């Protein structure tokens, strides 16, 4: 049986990358919050994947490899555009914490037990709700959360990139997690947490 031609492999690669494009664009927009910048990052990712296809050794899933390239391209966009990014402030954080916690720091009501989170995580609808909840995070809080959890950056790097202190980072991460918990509780698990 003859090996597939180089042209056929390139066509197959291009088709796989095109199928991933909407996911890559959504991930880039979640982090960059600017459609043009996200388009740039995705275009650079697709070009890099096409140029470096020979480097993909199959040690991970193809999608994981491409998303890894995207992470670096998003970081490049953040560095390139950091002076242009406008940051939102979170004015509702204190109110949210008062709704969720009692003065001694305990939950007002315990979080609902999630019976089978592994099964729920595998469902496509769950990820759609999660992405919608992440989209709803205020600008800088969402950006810090995605830099930490999606890009897996250290606190020190986040502080340098956004010109904020580490205590600001931890406060924003806490607020992001609380908002995501509340959003998922309402929109996925079906009952309010408070």
GROMACS elastic network, one bead per residue, 0.5 to 0.9 nm:
[ bonds ]
;  ai    aj funct       b0    kb
    2     5     6  0.85331   500
    3     6     6  0.89934   500
    4     7     6  0.82223   500
    4     8     6  0.62541   500
    4     9     6  0.66488   500
    5     8     6  0.51502   500
    5     9     6  0.63531   500
    5    10     6  0.86849   500
    6     9     6  0.50879   500
    6    10     6  0.61489   500
    6    11     6  0.86128   500
    7    10     6  0.50777   500
    7    11     6  0.61903   500
    7    12     6  0.86280   500
    8    11     6  0.50758   500
    8    12     6  0.61746   500
    8    13     6  0.85810   500
    9    12     6  0.50318   500
    9    13     6  0.60723   500
    9    14     6  0.85155   500
   10    14     6  0.60180   500
   10    15     6  0.85413   500
   10    50     6  0.79144   500
   10    53     6  0.88603   500
   11    14     6  0.50656   500
   11    15     6  0.61665   500
   11    16     6  0.86749   500
   12    15     6  0.51305   500
   12    16     6  0.62522   500
   12    17     6  0.86492   500
   13    16     6  0.51298   500
   13    17     6  0.61428   500
   13    18     6  0.85184   500
   13    49     6  0.88547   500
   13    50     6  0.73646   500
   13    53     6  0.80718   500
   14    17     6  0.51254   500
   14    18     6  0.60519   500
   14    19     6  0.86208   500
   14    46     6  0.86513   500
   14    50     6  0.73600   500
   15    18     6  0.50438   500
   15    19     6  0.62298   500
   15    20     6  0.87660   500
   16    19     6  0.51434   500
   16    20     6  0.64429   500
   16    21     6  0.88402   500
   16    62     6  0.88304   500
   16    63     6  0.89804   500
   17    20     6  0.50618   500
   17    21     6  0.62072   500
   17    46     6  0.66612   500
   17    49     6  0.81472   500
   17    50     6  0.84570   500
   17    63     6  0.86785   500
   17    66     6  0.82857   500
   18    21     6  0.51120   500
   18    22     6  0.80306   500
   18    46     6  0.83954   500
   19    22     6  0.71291   500
   19    23     6  0.83131   500
   20    23     6  0.54992   500
   20    24     6  0.61925   500
   20    25     6  0.86591   500
   20    63     6  0.73551   500
   20    66     6  0.85654   500
   21    24     6  0.50465   500
   21    25     6  0.59867   500
   21    26     6  0.85468   500
   21    42     6  0.72752   500
   21    43     6  0.88743   500
   21    46     6  0.80770   500
   22    25     6  0.50742   500
   22    26     6  0.61360   500
   22    27     6  0.86460   500
   23    26     6  0.51417   500
   23    27     6  0.62377   500
   23    28     6  0.86094   500
   24    27     6  0.51619   500
   24    28     6  0.61069   500
   24    29     6  0.85450   500
   24    38     6  0.87529   500
   24    41     6  0.89462   500
   24    42     6  0.62909   500
   24    45     6  0.87494   500
   24    66     6  0.85219   500
   24    67     6  0.69866   500
   24    70     6  0.72612   500
   25    28     6  0.50889   500
   25    29     6  0.60239   500
   25    30     6  0.85343   500
   25    35     6  0.85495   500
   25    38     6  0.61940   500
   25    39     6  0.66190   500
   25    41     6  0.82861   500
   25    42     6  0.60607   500
   26    29     6  0.51460   500
   26    30     6  0.61711   500
   26    31     6  0.88327   500
   26    38     6  0.82415   500
   26   131     6  0.87893   500
   27    30     6  0.51719   500
   27    31     6  0.65827   500
   27    32     6  0.87124   500
   27    38     6  0.84024   500
   27    67     6  0.88163   500
   27    70     6  0.87182   500
   27   131     6  0.88868   500
   28    31     6  0.53208   500
   28    32     6  0.58962   500
   28    33     6  0.77695   500
   28    34     6  0.86514   500
   28    35     6  0.85111   500
   28    37     6  0.81693   500
   28    39     6  0.78754   500
   28    41     6  0.70060   500
   28    42     6  0.71526   500
   28    70     6  0.76645   500
   28    71     6  0.83306   500
   28    74     6  0.65600   500
   29    32     6  0.51252   500
   29    34     6  0.61170   500
   29    35     6  0.61416   500
   29    36     6  0.89646   500
   29    37     6  0.79645   500
   29    38     6  0.52262   500
   29    39     6  0.82738   500
   30    33     6  0.56866   500
   30    34     6  0.86119   500
   30    38     6  0.86771   500
   30   131     6  0.82489   500
   30   134     6  0.74381   500
   30   135     6  0.62742   500
   30   142     6  0.79583   500
   30   143     6  0.78696   500
   30   146     6  0.77958   500
   31    34     6  0.85373   500
   31    38     6  0.83386   500
   31    74     6  0.76156   500
   31   142     6  0.75328   500
   31   143     6  0.56851   500
   31   144     6  0.88183   500
   31   146     6  0.61249   500
   31   147     6  0.74365   500
   31   150     6  0.87895   500
   32    35     6  0.78390   500
   32    37     6  0.67243   500
   32    38     6  0.62376   500
   32    74     6  0.72740   500
   32    77     6  0.79095   500
   32    78     6  0.72009   500
   32    85     6  0.86771   500
   32   143     6  0.74991   500
   33    37     6  0.80815   500
   33    38     6  0.75845   500
   33    85     6  0.89708   500
   33   139     6  0.77388   500
   33   143     6  0.83713   500
   34    37     6  0.54203   500
   34    38     6  0.60943   500
   34    39     6  0.86226   500
   34    85     6  0.89284   500
   35    38     6  0.50520   500
   35    39     6  0.60743   500
   35    40     6  0.86135   500
   36    39     6  0.50849   500
   36    40     6  0.62559   500
   36    41     6  0.87239   500
   37    40     6  0.50116   500
   37    41     6  0.62086   500
   37    42     6  0.86309   500
   37    74     6  0.85058   500
   37    77     6  0.67516   500
   37    78     6  0.88885   500
   37    81     6  0.85217   500
   38    41     6  0.50854   500
   38    42     6  0.61414   500
   38    43     6  0.84968   500
   38    74     6  0.76394   500
   38    77     6  0.82873   500
   39    42     6  0.51709   500
   39    43     6  0.60060   500
   39    44     6  0.85153   500
   40    43     6  0.51517   500
   40    44     6  0.61180   500
   40    45     6  0.85040   500
   40    73     6  0.86122   500
   40    77     6  0.80832   500
   41    44     6  0.52020   500
   41    45     6  0.61044   500
   41    46     6  0.87216   500
   41    70     6  0.67788   500
   41    71     6  0.89093   500
   41    72     6  0.88464   500
   41    73     6  0.52409   500
   41    74     6  0.57263   500
   41    75     6  0.89743   500
   41    76     6  0.81257   500
   41    77     6  0.67008   500
   42    46     6  0.61421   500
   42    47     6  0.85260   500
   42    70     6  0.66403   500
   42    73     6  0.76483   500
   42    74     6  0.83821   500
   43    46     6  0.52042   500
   43    47     6  0.61544   500
   43    48     6  0.85452   500
   44    47     6  0.51141   500
   44    48     6  0.60393   500
   44    49     6  0.85422   500
   44    69     6  0.89875   500
   44    70     6  0.81271   500
   44    73     6  0.68578   500
   45    48     6  0.51188   500
   45    49     6  0.61014   500
   45    50     6  0.86028   500
   45    66     6  0.72217   500
   45    67     6  0.83683   500
   45    69     6  0.58788   500
   45    70     6  0.53359   500
   45    71     6  0.88787   500
   45    72     6  0.85947   500
   45    73     6  0.64567   500
   46    49     6  0.50912   500
   46    50     6  0.61789   500
   46    51     6  0.85932   500
   46    66     6  0.79097   500
   46    69     6  0.86940   500
   46    70     6  0.84914   500
   47    50     6  0.51452   500
   47    51     6  0.61267   500
   47    52     6  0.84982   500
   48    51     6  0.50694   500
   48    52     6  0.58605   500
   48    53     6  0.81338   500
   48    69     6  0.76434   500
   49    52     6  0.51615   500
   49    53     6  0.55184   500
   49    55     6  0.89140   500
   49    56     6  0.86387   500
   49    65     6  0.87169   500
   49    66     6  0.66664   500
   49    69     6  0.75512   500
   50    53     6  0.53540   500
   50    54     6  0.87354   500
   51    54     6  0.79543   500
   52    55     6  0.54145   500
   52    56     6  0.73227   500
   53    56     6  0.55102   500
   53    57     6  0.87873   500
   54    57     6  0.74503   500
   56    59     6  0.77931   500
   56    60     6  0.85608   500
   56    62     6  0.78111   500
   56    65     6  0.74105   500
   57    60     6  0.78596   500
   58    61     6  0.65992   500
   58    62     6  0.70791   500
   58    65     6  0.87931   500
   59    62     6  0.88408   500
   60    63     6  0.82938   500
   60    64     6  0.64360   500
   60    65     6  0.65984   500
   61    64     6  0.52025   500
   61    65     6  0.64221   500
   61    66     6  0.88563   500
   62    65     6  0.51628   500
   62    66     6  0.63434   500
   62    67     6  0.86630   500
   63    66     6  0.51622   500
   63    67     6  0.60531   500
   63    68     6  0.84834   500
   64    67     6  0.51176   500
   64    68     6  0.60919   500
   64    69     6  0.87588   500
   65    68     6  0.51026   500
   65    69     6  0.65573   500
   65    70     6  0.88477   500
   66    69     6  0.50984   500
   66    70     6  0.63144   500
   66    71     6  0.88031   500
   67    71     6  0.62341   500
   67    72     6  0.88910   500
   68    71     6  0.51700   500
   68    72     6  0.68228   500
   68    73     6  0.89397   500
   68   151     6  0.89147   500
   69    72     6  0.54159   500
   69    73     6  0.64361   500
   69    74     6  0.87914   500
   70    74     6  0.60136   500
   70    75     6  0.85099   500
   71    74     6  0.51773   500
   71    75     6  0.62893   500
   71    76     6  0.86799   500
   71   150     6  0.82071   500
   71   151     6  0.60304   500
   72    75     6  0.50625   500
   72    76     6  0.62031   500
   72    77     6  0.87047   500
   72   151     6  0.84179   500
   73    77     6  0.62445   500
   73    78     6  0.86470   500
   74    77     6  0.50088   500
   74    78     6  0.61806   500
   74    79     6  0.86510   500
   74   151     6  0.87438   500
   75    79     6  0.61989   500
   75    80     6  0.84834   500
   75   147     6  0.89290   500
   75   151     6  0.82290   500
   76    79     6  0.52020   500
   76    80     6  0.60486   500
   76    81     6  0.85179   500
   77    81     6  0.58680   500
   77    82     6  0.79744   500
   78    81     6  0.52437   500
   78    82     6  0.53233   500
   78    83     6  0.89981   500
   78    85     6  0.84322   500
   78   161     6  0.79868   500
   79    82     6  0.53624   500
   79    83     6  0.84846   500
   79   161     6  0.73372   500
   80    83     6  0.79846   500
   80    84     6  0.88279   500
   81    84     6  0.52800   500
   81    85     6  0.65061   500
   82    85     6  0.54278   500
   82    86     6  0.87875   500
   82   161     6  0.74037   500
   82   162     6  0.76887   500
   83    86     6  0.82734   500
   86   139     6  0.82648   500
   86   140     6  0.85810   500
   87   138     6  0.89175   500
   87   139     6  0.59544   500
   87   140     6  0.53842   500
   88   138     6  0.64843   500
   88   139     6  0.50887   500
   88   140     6  0.55698   500
   88   141     6  0.80641   500
   89   138     6  0.74428   500
   89   139     6  0.75352   500
   89   140     6  0.68047   500
   89   141     6  0.79727   500
   90    93     6  0.58871   500
   90    94     6  0.89149   500
   90   138     6  0.67651   500
   90   139     6  0.85855   500
   90   140     6  0.81351   500
   90   141     6  0.74603   500
   90   172     6  0.85723   500
   90   175     6  0.89048   500
   91    94     6  0.74051   500
   91    95     6  0.83874   500
   92    95     6  0.53750   500
   92    96     6  0.61734   500
   92    97     6  0.87720   500
   93    96     6  0.51490   500
   93    97     6  0.62786   500
   93    98     6  0.87366   500
   93   172     6  0.89009   500
   93   175     6  0.64721   500
   94    97     6  0.52055   500
   94    98     6  0.62991   500
   94    99     6  0.87655   500
   95    98     6  0.51366   500
   95    99     6  0.63410   500
   95   100     6  0.88416   500
   96    99     6  0.51548   500
   96   100     6  0.63694   500
   96   101     6  0.85786   500
   96   175     6  0.82787   500
   96   178     6  0.81076   500
   96   179     6  0.80207   500
   97   100     6  0.51584   500
   97   101     6  0.57125   500
   97   102     6  0.85205   500
   97   175     6  0.81057   500
   97   178     6  0.80736   500
   98   101     6  0.54029   500
   98   102     6  0.66611   500
   98   103     6  0.77984   500
   98   108     6  0.89504   500
   99   102     6  0.78673   500
   99   108     6  0.75552   500
   99   194     6  0.64269   500
  100   106     6  0.85151   500
  100   107     6  0.58335   500
  100   108     6  0.56555   500
  100   109     6  0.75833   500
  100   178     6  0.83403   500
  100   182     6  0.88481   500
  100   193     6  0.75498   500
  100   194     6  0.57114   500
  101   104     6  0.77750   500
  101   105     6  0.55982   500
  101   106     6  0.55007   500
  101   108     6  0.50830   500
  101   109     6  0.82086   500
  101   194     6  0.86774   500
  102   105     6  0.55666   500
  102   106     6  0.56789   500
  102   107     6  0.61893   500
  102   108     6  0.55010   500
  103   106     6  0.75202   500
  104   107     6  0.89846   500
  105   108     6  0.88447   500
  106   109     6  0.84785   500
  106   110     6  0.85739   500
  107   110     6  0.56792   500
  107   111     6  0.78422   500
  107   194     6  0.84073   500
  108   193     6  0.86357   500
  108   194     6  0.64345   500
  109   112     6  0.85299   500
  109   193     6  0.67192   500
  109   194     6  0.59008   500
  110   113     6  0.85338   500
  110   193     6  0.75778   500
  110   194     6  0.84564   500
  111   114     6  0.86520   500
  111   181     6  0.88162   500
  111   185     6  0.84087   500
  111   193     6  0.61022   500
  111   194     6  0.85694   500
  112   185     6  0.79668   500
  112   189     6  0.82414   500
  112   191     6  0.83109   500
  112   193     6  0.71972   500
  114   117     6  0.58633   500
  114   120     6  0.88883   500
  114   189     6  0.78685   500
  116   119     6  0.55342   500
  116   120     6  0.63876   500
  116   121     6  0.87498   500
  117   121     6  0.58948   500
  117   122     6  0.85903   500
  118   121     6  0.52179   500
  118   122     6  0.65431   500
  119   122     6  0.53616   500
  119   123     6  0.68590   500
  120   123     6  0.54354   500
  120   124     6  0.87037   500
  120   125     6  0.87331   500
  120   126     6  0.64787   500
  121   124     6  0.78774   500
  121   125     6  0.89381   500
  121   126     6  0.62140   500
  121   127     6  0.71508   500
  122   125     6  0.87604   500
  122   126     6  0.75634   500
  122   127     6  0.81160   500
  123   126     6  0.54645   500
  123   127     6  0.69691   500
  124   127     6  0.53371   500
  124   128     6  0.64527   500
  124   129     6  0.89064   500
  125   128     6  0.50077   500
  125   129     6  0.62994   500
  125   130     6  0.85581   500
  125   188     6  0.88407   500
  126   129     6  0.51768   500
  126   130     6  0.60880   500
  126   131     6  0.85773   500
  126   184     6  0.88133   500
  126   188     6  0.69649   500
  127   131     6  0.59702   500
  127   132     6  0.84499   500
  128   131     6  0.51545   500
  128   132     6  0.62147   500
  128   133     6  0.86335   500
  129   132     6  0.50444   500
  129   133     6  0.61500   500
  129   134     6  0.86004   500
  129   183     6  0.85841   500
  129   184     6  0.72225   500
  129   187     6  0.69512   500
  129   188     6  0.68674   500
  130   133     6  0.50157   500
  130   134     6  0.61439   500
  130   135     6  0.85351   500
  130   180     6  0.76685   500
  130   183     6  0.82612   500
  130   184     6  0.68566   500
  130   188     6  0.85734   500
  131   135     6  0.60444   500
  131   136     6  0.86078   500
  132   136     6  0.63366   500
  132   183     6  0.89794   500
  133   136     6  0.51015   500
  133   137     6  0.67685   500
  133   179     6  0.80031   500
  133   180     6  0.59894   500
  133   183     6  0.58983   500
  133   184     6  0.71474   500
  133   187     6  0.86757   500
  134   137     6  0.53473   500
  134   138     6  0.88886   500
  134   142     6  0.67019   500
  134   145     6  0.88968   500
  134   146     6  0.86459   500
  134   176     6  0.84386   500
  134   179     6  0.87890   500
  134   180     6  0.68467   500
  134   183     6  0.89988   500
  135   138     6  0.80942   500
  135   142     6  0.75703   500
  136   139     6  0.87170   500
  136   142     6  0.80920   500
  136   179     6  0.88639   500
  136   180     6  0.88779   500
  136   183     6  0.89509   500
  137   140     6  0.83061   500
  137   141     6  0.63756   500
  137   143     6  0.85189   500
  137   176     6  0.67762   500
  137   179     6  0.73158   500
  137   180     6  0.79501   500
  138   141     6  0.55150   500
  138   142     6  0.56987   500
  138   143     6  0.83079   500
  138   176     6  0.85952   500
  139   142     6  0.53578   500
  139   143     6  0.60931   500
  139   144     6  0.87049   500
  140   144     6  0.60353   500
  140   145     6  0.84526   500
  140   162     6  0.88293   500
  140   172     6  0.80316   500
  141   144     6  0.52613   500
  141   145     6  0.61483   500
  141   146     6  0.86456   500
  141   169     6  0.84849   500
  141   172     6  0.52366   500
  141   173     6  0.69331   500
  141   175     6  0.74449   500
  141   176     6  0.60552   500
  142   145     6  0.51100   500
  142   146     6  0.61273   500
  142   147     6  0.84841   500
  142   172     6  0.83382   500
  142   173     6  0.85296   500
  142   176     6  0.66973   500
  143   146     6  0.52656   500
  143   147     6  0.60514   500
  143   148     6  0.85913   500
  144   147     6  0.50822   500
  144   148     6  0.61534   500
  144   149     6  0.85051   500
  144   158     6  0.71129   500
  144   162     6  0.85184   500
  144   169     6  0.67826   500
  144   172     6  0.69353   500
  144   173     6  0.68299   500
  144   176     6  0.86178   500
  145   148     6  0.52465   500
  145   149     6  0.58748   500
  145   150     6  0.77142   500
  145   169     6  0.86028   500
  145   172     6  0.74196   500
  145   173     6  0.55914   500
  145   174     6  0.89850   500
  145   176     6  0.64619   500
  145   177     6  0.81382   500
  146   149     6  0.51525   500
  146   151     6  0.63836   500
  146   152     6  0.80714   500
  147   150     6  0.57923   500
  147   152     6  0.61880   500
  147   153     6  0.58124   500
  147   154     6  0.85810   500
  147   158     6  0.70171   500
  148   151     6  0.59033   500
  148   153     6  0.50395   500
  148   154     6  0.67499   500
  148   155     6  0.73179   500
  148   158     6  0.76222   500
  148   173     6  0.82794   500
  149   152     6  0.51481   500
  149   153     6  0.76347   500
  150   153     6  0.81891   500
  153   156     6  0.81945   500
  153   157     6  0.63703   500
  153   158     6  0.66046   500
  154   157     6  0.54124   500
  154   158     6  0.64427   500
  154   159     6  0.87459   500
  155   158     6  0.50801   500
  155   159     6  0.61145   500
  155   160     6  0.86509   500
  155   165     6  0.89981   500
  155   166     6  0.64034   500
  155   169     6  0.70409   500
  155   170     6  0.84116   500
  156   159     6  0.51051   500
  156   160     6  0.62895   500
  156   161     6  0.86898   500
  156   165     6  0.85911   500
  156   166     6  0.70812   500
  157   160     6  0.50590   500
  157   161     6  0.60636   500
  157   162     6  0.85486   500
  158   161     6  0.51088   500
  158   162     6  0.60332   500
  158   163     6  0.79578   500
  158   164     6  0.79164   500
  158   165     6  0.89755   500
  158   166     6  0.83619   500
  158   169     6  0.76510   500
  159   162     6  0.54126   500
  159   163     6  0.53183   500
  159   165     6  0.56697   500
  159   166     6  0.61961   500
  159   168     6  0.85475   500
  159   169     6  0.71643   500
  160   163     6  0.51414   500
  160   164     6  0.70486   500
  160   165     6  0.85282   500
  161   164     6  0.81642   500
  162   165     6  0.88958   500
  164   167     6  0.83573   500
  164   168     6  0.63081   500
  164   169     6  0.71877   500
  165   168     6  0.51832   500
  165   169     6  0.64917   500
  165   170     6  0.89308   500
  166   170     6  0.62838   500
  166   171     6  0.85518   500
  167   170     6  0.51485   500
  167   171     6  0.60739   500
  167   172     6  0.85254   500
  168   171     6  0.50757   500
  168   172     6  0.60611   500
  168   173     6  0.84975   500
  169   172     6  0.51685   500
  169   173     6  0.60793   500
  169   174     6  0.85613   500
  170   174     6  0.60751   500
  170   175     6  0.85603   500
  171   174     6  0.51108   500
  171   175     6  0.62069   500
  171   176     6  0.85775   500
  172   175     6  0.50218   500
  172   176     6  0.59787   500
  172   177     6  0.85136   500
  173   176     6  0.50278   500
  173   177     6  0.61136   500
  173   178     6  0.85377   500
  174   177     6  0.52212   500
  174   178     6  0.61816   500
  174   179     6  0.86474   500
  175   178     6  0.50622   500
  175   179     6  0.61144   500
  175   180     6  0.85175   500
  176   179     6  0.51325   500
  176   180     6  0.60628   500
  176   181     6  0.84662   500
  177   180     6  0.50485   500
  177   181     6  0.59769   500
  177   182     6  0.85133   500
  178   181     6  0.50366   500
  178   182     6  0.61328   500
  178   183     6  0.85304   500
  179   182     6  0.50804   500
  179   183     6  0.59920   500
  179   184     6  0.84635   500
  180   183     6  0.50229   500
  180   184     6  0.59537   500
  180   185     6  0.82956   500
  181   184     6  0.52353   500
  181   185     6  0.59379   500
  181   186     6  0.85800   500
  181   193     6  0.82791   500
  182   185     6  0.50309   500
  182   186     6  0.62056   500
  182   187     6  0.85193   500
  182   192     6  0.71789   500
  182   193     6  0.62523   500
  182   194     6  0.83900   500
  183   186     6  0.52094   500
  183   187     6  0.58596   500
  183   188     6  0.78554   500
  183   192     6  0.87153   500
  184   187     6  0.50945   500
  184   188     6  0.50313   500
  184   189     6  0.63896   500
  184   190     6  0.82342   500
  185   188     6  0.58030   500
  185   190     6  0.60476   500
  185   191     6  0.58677   500
  185   192     6  0.58453   500
  185   193     6  0.61212   500
  186   189     6  0.62828   500
  186   190     6  0.52112   500
  186   191     6  0.52790   500
  186   192     6  0.51641   500
  186   193     6  0.74454   500
  187   190     6  0.59191   500
  187   191     6  0.79926   500
  187   192     6  0.88894   500
  188   191     6  0.83553   500
  189   192     6  0.85891   500
